[in-house]
């Protein structure tokens, strides 16, 4: 499993890389996380996604964390969203139990 970190500028961004390097996969996972597209997230080969946002006009940096783990007892994959207002916030958690594997 690889770790990927992308920092976007506020105005214009380019993602450049060789064919098959994961550009489209990274954008698809980002979009699936922001849209709560659980079908895509279940299929994606990821364990944890962290998206740090910036609130325009405020000094807040909301965070979206998604953790995907397998429940060995139930044989299903669970997805847990944690939404935080900032890094000091404990956040609100939302969980979804997926289909059995």
N, C-alpha and C positions, 0 to 999 in steps of 0.2 A: 504494500500500500504506500503510495506516495503522498507527500504533503505539498500542497499548492497554496501560494499566497499571491493575491492579485491586489494591487492598489490602483484604484481608478481615479483619474483626474475629474474635476467637476465639469469640464467642458467637452473634451474630445479624447477618445482612447482608441488605440489600435492593438489588436492581439495578433502577433506574427509568430509563425512557427512552421516547422516542416509538416507535411501531410502525416496524419496519424499521431501527432504529438499530444493531442488531447484538447485542442482549442475549443472545438464544438462541444465536447463532453463537459468541459468546465462551465461554459455558458449555459448549457442545458441543465446542469445541476444547480447553478445559481438561480435560473428561472424557476425550476421546479421547487426550490426552497422558498422563494418569494411568493409563489402562487399556491403553496401547500399542495402540490401535485403528488399525492402519496403514491400513486401507481408508478410514476417515474422514480420517485425516491426509493421505493421498494426494489426496483430493478437496478438501480445504480449501485456500483461497487464502492460504497463509501461507508465509513463508520461515524464520522462526525463532520459537521459543517458549522462554521462560525462566520457570520456576516456582521461586520461593524459598520454602522451607518453614521451619518452626520446630519443633525437637524440644522437647517438653514436658519440663520438669525438667532440661534440659541447655542449655548455651550453644552448641549446634550449629545451624547453618542450612543444611541440605542444599539442593542446587540440582539441578534437572532442566533440561537444555537439549536442545532438539530443533531440528535444522537440516535443512531440506529443500532439496535442490539437484538440478538436472538434469545428467546426465552426457551431454555432447554426443556423445561417441564411441559410447556404447551406446544413446543415445536413451531412457534410462530415468530415473526420478526416484529418488533415494536419500534415505533418512531415517537420520539419525545421532542417537542418544541419547548424551548425556554425563551421567553421574550423579556428583555431587561431594558430599563430606561437608560442605564449607564453601567459601567463596570462594577460599581459599588452596590447596585441594586440586586436583590436576591432573585427577582424576576417572577413571572407567572409561568406555570408549566401546563402543557397540554399534551396528552398522549393519545396515540392511536395504535391499536393492536392490528397487525396485518394478518394476511392469510397464512395458514400453516405451510411449512416448506416440505 
